[in-house]
Amino acid sequence: MLNERPTPDTEELKCLALIEVMAVPFERREIALGTLRAIKERDEAREALMKIEDLFIDGENTHDDWFKMGSIAKEYFKK
């Protein structure tokens, strides 16, 4: 799942990857797609951290809040 607020990097590389699939040699295509995958992973990690931060700041410092934060991190790392 991509971040609901994609970064300019993500949007630019999505377009670049689609163009490169048709226009350049296989080696460059793989580099562009690898970069796109890395940026997608970064966006997903950022989203998980933002959810944890929201709970940390707005939560009531209860066991349930800490459990939810741990569950968010655990779910991200399962991928």
SULJO-V634140 format. One record per backbone hydrogen bond with DSSP energy under -0.5 kcal/mol. CO is the residue of the C=O (numbers start at 1). NH is the residue of the N-H. E is the energy in kcal/mol with one decimal. If there is no record, write none. Layout:
<<CO	NH	E> <CO	NH	E>>
This chain:
<<4	6	-0.7> <7	11	-2.1> <8	12	-2.6> <9	13	-2.6> <10	14	-2.2> <11	15	-1.9> <12	16	-2.6> <13	17	-3.0> <14	18	-2.1> <15	19	-2.3> <16	20	-3.1> <17	21	-1.9> <18	22	-0.7> <19	22	-0.9> <19	23	-1.5> <20	24	-1.8> <25	29	-1.8> <26	30	-2.3> <27	31	-1.5> <28	32	-2.4> <29	33	-2.6> <30	34	-2.3> <31	35	-2.3> <32	36	-2.2> <33	37	-2.4> <34	38	-2.1> <35	39	-2.3> <36	40	-2.4> <37	41	-2.4> <38	42	-2.1> <39	43	-2.4> <40	44	-2.2> <41	45	-2.3> <42	46	-2.6> <43	47	-2.2> <44	48	-2.1> <45	49	-2.5> <46	50	-2.2> <47	51	-2.0> <48	52	-2.2> <49	53	-2.8> <50	54	-2.3> <51	55	-1.9> <52	56	-2.6> <53	57	-2.8> <54	58	-2.9> <55	59	-1.8> <62	66	-2.2> <63	67	-2.7> <64	68	-2.5> <65	69	-2.4> <66	70	-2.3> <67	71	-2.4> <68	72	-2.4> <69	73	-2.1> <70	74	-2.8> <71	75	-2.6> <72	76	-2.1> <73	77	-2.3> <74	78	-1.1> <75	79	-0.7> <76	79	-1.0>>
